[in-house]
Amino acid sequence: MLLDTPVTSVPTPLTDARRQLRQALDILDYGDDVFEMLVTPRRELSVAVPLRTDDGTMLTLRGYRVQHSLTRGPAKGGLRFAPGVTLDEVRALAMWMTWKCALVDLPYGGAKGGIAIDPTRHSTGELERATRRYTNEILPIIGPDRDIPAPDIGTNEQTMAWIMDTYSANVGYTVPDVVTGKPLSLGGSLGRATATSRGVALVAIAALEHRGIRVEGATASVQGYGKVGRSAARFLADAGVRIICVSDEHGAVHRAGGLDLDALDRHVDMHRTVLGFDGADALAAGDALTLEVDLLVPAAVEGVITAANVDEVRARIVVEGANGPTTTDADDRLAERGILVVPDILANAGGVVVSYFEWAQGRQTYRWSLDTVEQRLRERMTAAWDEVLAHSIRNRTTLRQSAMTIAVARVYDAHLNRGLYP
C-alpha cells in the first residue's frame, strides 16, 4: 500500500479519495503507473508545534502540510484546526483539492494542512502562538509562488492574518498573497467569506432545475450549520427554497413550514448552537440527513453518508458542501437509487475560485468590486456545472465520475506536457 497506510476495510477519507481516482483512471483507460504517479503526494511535511499555554504549561502538537500536486501551478488549500487531524486525512483533502482546482480550471495544484488541536479549548493568544509556530515550521515550503494556505474548519481570516504576518516578518517585507481568506484590511477579497456557500447554492439551484424541481418552494435540509452551511441556507432561501431542517454537532432543528433563518441566526449567535431554538422542533443531529426533502446539503465534515445510513437518505438531490461527506460505497448506492449527487469537487469549489481571485488581486495590487467577484464566480461555477453535466449525459456516467475524469485528465495532460525531469 502506498504511503505506508495500513490496509483497512473501514472507509476513510484517504481510501475514498484513492478509490475515486482509480475509478476515474479506469474510465480514462490509464494504467497503474499513472495511478501511482497521481496518487502519490509531491511533498509532505510533518512538524512538531510546541505551544506554551496561558498557564505556563508546555504542549507539543502535531502539524502537517501536504502538497499533492504542483503540476498546474503552486499548491493551494486550506488549513484545518481540529483535534482529529491526521496525516492521512490531510493527504485525502490535498488530493481532492488537486481535482477541484483542475475542474474549475485554476492554475493550482492541491494542498492541505492542519494542526491536531481543538480551537474551542484554547484562548486567542494560544491559537495565535500555535499558528505562528506552525507557520515558522512550514515556512520553507509555502509562499505566493509555492503554496498558498486558506481557512478551513477551525480557522478563519484572523488565522490567515497571523500566517501572513509571520511569513512577512521572516522574509523582511509584506507579502499579502502568501495566503487567501485574509481580512479586507490586509488585502482580502470582497465576497471571499461566503464564496463556498454561494457556489453551493448556485449549483444546487442548477441541479434542482435539471431535475425539473421548481426552485420556489423546494424543500432542503442543511447538515452542518457552520461556515459553509449557514450562508448556503441563506442563499438558497433567498432563491425561494424552503429550509426545513438544519443541524450542527449538537443536534438538529426542524420546521415543516420552513425555518425563520433570521431568528435562527440570532439564536446561534447567542448560544453557539441550533439547539434550543424556539421556532422549531428538536431532532437528533443525524436526522438532518434522512428527512424527505428535495435537496440535502451535507456541509460539515467528511464521511457522514455511509453504507450504514445511505438507504435512509430520502433526498432527491445531494449537493456536497463539505469535502468527502459521502463514502464511495454510499455513493454507489445513491446512484443505484437514482439520487443525484453533485460532488464536492464541483459543489464547494466556490471558495477556491474566489481564493484565486484574491490571489490575482494581490498580484495586481488592485481590488475588484463585489459585483465583479460575484459575476466571475457565477461564470466559473456555471461553466463547470454545464461541462460536468454535459459529460455525464454524453458518457452515461455519474456527476462525480464525470467531474473526476475531467479533472484527472487535465492534471495528467499537464504532466505529459511538462515531461519528466531529469
Secondary structure, DSSP 4 states (H G I P E B T S, - for coil): -GGGPPP-SS--HHHHHHHHHHHHHHHHT--HHHHHHHHS-SEEEEEEEEEE-TTS-EEEEEEEEEE---SSSSEEEEEEEETT--HHHHHHHHHHHHHHHHHTT-S-EEEEEEEE--GGGS-HHHHHHHHHHHHHHHGGG-BTTTEEEEE-TT--HHHHHHHHHHHHHHHTS--GGGSSS--GGGTPPTT-TTHHHHHHHHHHHHHHHHTT--STT-EEEEE--STTHHHHHHHHHHTT-EEEEEEETTEEEE-TT---HHHHHHHHHHHSSSTT-TTSEEE-GGGGGTS--SEEEE-S-SS-B-TTTGGG---SEEE--SSS-B-HHHHHHHHHTT-EEE-HHHHTTHHHHHHHHHHHHHHHT-PPPHHHHHHHHHHHHHHHHHHHHHHHHHHT--HHHHHHHHHHHHHHHHHHHH----
